[in-house]
């Protein structure tokens, strides 16, 4: 049974104006219910006091937990603030961001680093051989049907203002097509060199005159991949070349179209891949990508080959065993990826060779992202302005925390609102006023202002507490202020690392200011810490609340029994009076009738 919950949710009927479902006074004429309510109000005073004490403890518990939340927030801030990366920020600038960019860590020594990027990281890949049969100059137009179904086509050649017609038949060979195009140039009063590259499967037309091919019917330009080709000018000549291999396949083609029969399998890096003649090229590629980790398969529709590329850069091995010859994977070429390589020379003239599987190099705490080969200088320097900003931020966080604690110690309860009108925050306002335990915490944190760290005090960094003129209001409140000029002088005289050494150093012999304070706040706010032992789920206040809850439940049972006893007594009285009334009425009637 959750006694705390019971106590929190009880409706104390004995202090309410709600009518009881009992009736009395019929015979006596007395307002029995009101009499019993008044008697019960008197009897329930101990219960009311218990409830008031319970409410007081509950609010005190919530107030302590709110303080714990505030201190934990400050502790979390200190955990980051004390780090070397926060208090010793470094800037790194590159003289050539087209070659590299860099980010320095707090541990990176200031200075200039000359970086010669010799090699970028690249991915390993396995490049299959071309798919399908060879396409030579004796191949018929109708046989180039891997992506389109060839159609008889009619073209118009325009050159020097003259035109000539070119009629391409599906029965024409590539040699026939070459001859027809050359003859068309002659007819138009020009000349051209038309060649076919049977290695890359591309048709090329070159002329010393500007020319244009227009397709009037059919799909010759699409099949020979000239529909999206650009006329390129170079050395006084104009050239139109196929944009890719004319034997490229549609990925919707079945593997049976490539000569695959039945169901087969092969392995990539030890993973078995099954395929069958009813699969499409797209299915085959998707099957690899779904089952083999670390690689990505694709179909190169420019060069008409399957590529299997490592997902990561560097010297990643791709092993293919039993690859299907029909898909070009039995005798393809494996190209090992490169690792990034740079030579880094420090101010002292010493050069280091640095390698990485990715295009991000690490050196002396720096992260160097390389984007091209070449040379660039990196200048690393400590950002003094950032240090000052960080210390200024610490002062603000400190003052915010101390102002919160001081307010809790001095604020008054809300008196001008009813319970129902108040927010949860207003309900706990003033609960910790002059609280001895909170005062102990406040004084302990404030005392850190006067502690020394390895012979150095806060005031030497330009951080002081107290007001000029002698009011010492800030000292009383534990608030501080920063003299930025004095902090910059301290850094100039002691080095940039001195600020971190004061605040953040964490060794067996020396703990920095922020480290000491963080550790104290942790002891206060951790599970089963000081505040938790007072206000936690197993703390002193919770134990007192549970004890009160038991007493409240017992008192409710006692009062309910007393109420029942009173009703029974008044009922008995009413019954006796009723009998007397009946007897009186009988006697009166008897006397009046002369009996």
URUR-V372901 format. One record per pair of residues at least 24 apart in sequence whose C-alpha atoms are under 6 Angstrom apart, sorted by the first residue. I is the first residue (numbers start at 1). GAP is how many residues later the second one is. D is the distance in Angstrom with one decimal. If there is no record, write none. Layout:
i = [I	I]
gap = [GAP	GAP]
d = [D	D]
This chain:
i = [3	4	4	7	14	14	15	27	27	54	59	60	61	63	68	75	75	82	82	82	83	87	87	89	89	90	90	90	91	91	92	92	93	93	94	94	95	95	96	99	99	99	100	100	100	101	101	102	102	103	103	104	105	105	108	108	110	110	111	111	112	112	112	113	113	113	113	114	114	114	115	115	115	115	115	116	116	116	116	117	117	117	118	118	118	119	119	120	121	121	121	121	121	121	121	122	122	122	122	123	123	123	123	124	124	124	124	124	125	125	125	125	125	126	126	126	126	127	127	127	128	128	128	128	128	129	129	129	130	130	131	131	131	132	136	137	137	138	139	140	140	140	141	141	141	142	146	147	147	151	151	152	153	153	153	154	154	155	155	155	156	156	157	157	158	158	159	162	163	164	200	201	201	202	202	203	203	204	204	205	205	206	206	207	207	208	208	244	245	245	248	248	251	251	252	253	254	254	254	255	255	258	266	266	266	267	267	268	268	269	313	313	314	314	314	399	408	409	409	446	461	461	462	462]
gap = [546	542	545	542	26	27	26	547	551	491	369	371	474	365	457	443	446	421	422	432	421	300	413	293	294	291	292	293	289	290	287	288	285	286	283	284	281	282	280	271	272	273	269	270	271	267	268	265	266	263	264	262	260	261	256	257	270	271	268	269	235	266	267	232	233	264	265	230	231	263	228	229	260	261	262	226	227	258	259	225	256	257	223	224	255	221	222	220	192	193	217	218	219	237	238	191	192	215	216	187	190	191	214	186	192	211	212	213	183	184	185	209	210	181	182	207	208	180	205	206	177	178	200	201	204	176	199	203	174	175	174	196	197	126	62	37	38	35	34	31	32	33	29	31	32	28	103	102	103	67	68	66	64	65	67	62	63	59	60	61	57	58	55	56	53	54	52	26	25	24	45	44	45	40	43	38	39	36	37	34	35	32	33	30	31	29	30	58	57	58	53	56	30	31	28	27	24	25	26	24	25	68	55	56	57	53	54	51	52	50	44	45	24	25	43	80	24	24	25	32	26	29	24	25]
d = [5.2	5.5	5.5	5.2	5.8	5.4	5.8	5.6	5.4	5.9	5.5	6.0	5.0	5.8	5.6	5.2	6.0	5.9	4.2	5.8	5.9	5.7	5.2	6.0	5.7	5.6	4.5	5.6	5.6	5.5	5.5	4.5	5.5	5.3	5.7	4.6	5.5	5.4	5.3	5.9	5.3	4.8	5.5	4.3	5.7	5.9	5.3	5.5	4.4	5.6	5.2	4.4	5.2	5.8	5.3	5.2	4.8	4.9	5.8	5.3	6.0	5.6	4.5	5.7	4.9	5.5	5.0	5.6	5.1	4.5	5.8	4.5	5.6	5.4	6.0	5.4	5.1	5.8	4.3	4.3	4.8	5.2	5.6	5.3	5.6	5.3	5.0	4.3	5.8	5.7	4.9	4.3	4.1	5.5	5.5	4.9	5.9	5.0	5.0	5.7	4.2	5.9	4.4	5.4	5.9	5.6	4.5	3.8	5.5	4.2	6.0	5.9	5.4	5.8	5.1	5.7	4.3	4.9	5.5	5.2	5.6	5.3	4.7	5.0	4.1	5.9	4.4	5.3	5.5	4.9	5.9	5.9	6.0	5.9	5.7	4.7	5.2	5.3	5.3	5.8	5.5	4.0	4.9	5.7	5.7	4.7	4.7	5.0	4.8	5.1	5.9	5.5	5.2	4.0	5.9	5.3	5.1	5.5	4.5	5.5	5.8	5.1	5.8	4.8	5.6	5.2	4.5	5.3	5.6	5.7	6.0	4.9	5.8	5.2	5.8	5.8	5.5	5.7	4.3	5.6	5.2	5.6	4.3	5.7	5.4	4.4	6.0	4.5	5.7	5.3	5.8	4.8	4.8	5.1	5.4	5.3	5.9	5.6	4.1	5.8	5.6	6.0	6.0	4.9	5.4	5.7	5.2	5.6	4.6	4.9	5.9	5.6	5.1	4.5	4.3	5.1	5.9	4.3	5.1	5.4	4.9	6.0	5.0	5.1]
